Amino acid sequence: MERRDFFQSGFAAGLLGLGGTAVLPSVLSASPRRLADGSVRLSSNENPLGISPAARTAIVEGLDLANRYPGASKAPVVDALAAKHGVAPKNILMGNGSTEVNQMFVQLFARVRLVTAHPTYEDVGRYAAPFALPVTQVPLRADYSHDLDRMKEVVDRSSGPTMVYICNPNNPTATVTSSAEIDSWIASAPDNVYFLMDEAYYEYAEEDPSYWSALKWVPDNPNVIVVRTFSKIFGMAGMRLGYAVAHEDTIGRVGAIASYNNTNHFACVAALASLQDDALVERSVDVNARARSVLEDALDELDIERLPSRTNFLMHRIQGDLRSYIDRMKERGWLVGRPFPPMLSYNRVSFALPEDMARFAETLRDFRSHGYV
Ligand SMILES: Cc1ncc(COP(=O)(O)O)c(C=O)c1O
């Protein structure tokens, strides 16, 4: 009997005395939409579809090799990522989520100063803090794009290796910074200005004609690092796998400080299966777009100001105190985003499935009747 048939027959579960059909089919079924307490998470920009069915099967089958170190399961993922991005395996460095990848690059390369937008994804600034590295936070422009001119001014005033962190699209605002503008800065920047390009939400933004990846800079520019993740479009946030694509010299330097075996076997087998699931990205993008439009329609109907979203979340205006708003949402079973200073009159909402967003819209209507939005 093939291993997969063995599992699907329920025979394996029967052997374990676990009620046959109930066990593995539940392992292979879709992710629950709610947490155990009945609430829905709209707080962490996760993918409500869960991991792909192919990834689930790969994880179950991968149990066979759980006793082995992950080198053999890691190599095909690096190869697949290199093929996907048209680079060589030596241009890829994987980590325990993209946050670890960001951590390694910040701590190795940002020697003199780290320049970020504000607000932006907080982890990167936090990784600089223990090293007493000056971090300059440059407020976003009025259209919520990165203020590249002001960021460049700060960089130009610094001497020595400086790192610029550009989160595009930006978290928490979900907004895009023009890739043409970023390109012209990269083209004119000296070699010791490192660009850490966080493209965690790349696939959601591809539809925007002003947006493209910074990958094209990688082969000839050791100072440009593109960081991606399996947490968002591939729905693998709990599995922990992210990676950098960069020049081989840059990957080599960071690889030298990376801990050994920092990617786990199950994340690797799930990632490989996800990369081979041709329809996965399209499915995630499509469900996300439908969820976004349900929410956008509700916000527009209620005349609530919202920021344009090129990701799997958006920010919208609220009335009154943000902490009270978050607590009230929690009472109604919705875990919404945390405060992102200085935008304390906005709430960030991650998208669940379209049908959940329709229910969330009902809560917004109710909140309107109370004056909370
Ligand atoms: C912009 C951005 N970068 C990186 C991460 C970290 O992702 P992970 O460590 O799960 O790959 C997140 C998570 O929300 C994010 O929003």
The ligand as an SDF file (V2000), in Angstrom:
LIG
                    3D

 16 16  0  0  0  0  0  0  0  0999 V2000
    6.2970   43.6720    6.3830 C   0  0  0  0  0  0  0  0  0  0  0  0
    6.5340   42.4220    7.1460 C   0  0  0  0  0  0  0  0  0  0  0  0
    7.7420   41.8790    7.1120 N   0  0  0  0  0  0  0  0  0  0  0  0
    8.0220   40.7470    7.7730 C   0  0  0  0  0  0  0  0  0  0  0  0
    7.0420   40.1320    8.5290 C   0  0  0  0  0  0  0  0  0  0  0  0
    7.4270   38.9010    9.2870 C   0  0  0  0  0  0  0  0  0  0  0  0
    6.9310   37.7860    8.6630 O   0  0  0  0  0  0  0  0  0  0  0  0
    7.4740   36.3510    8.9790 P   0  0  0  0  0  0  0  0  0  0  0  0
    8.5310   36.4310   10.0030 O   0  0  0  0  0  0  0  0  0  0  0  0
    6.2940   35.5910    9.4210 O   0  0  0  0  0  0  0  0  0  0  0  0
    8.0130   35.8580    7.6560 O   0  0  0  0  0  0  0  0  0  0  0  0
    5.7620   40.6630    8.5940 C   0  0  0  0  0  0  0  0  0  0  0  0
    4.7150   40.0220    9.4010 C   0  0  0  0  0  0  0  0  0  0  0  0
    3.6300   40.4810    9.5800 O   0  0  0  0  0  0  0  0  0  0  0  0
    5.5050   41.8480    7.8830 C   0  0  0  0  0  0  0  0  0  0  0  0
    4.3120   42.4440    7.9070 O   0  0  0  0  0  0  0  0  0  0  0  0
  1  2  1  0
  2  3  1  0
  2 15  2  0
  3  4  2  0
  4  5  1  0
  5  6  1  0
  5 12  2  0
  6  7  1  0
  7  8  1  0
  8  9  2  0
  8 10  1  0
  8 11  1  0
 12 13  1  0
 12 15  1  0
 13 14  2  0
 15 16  1  0
M  END
$$$$
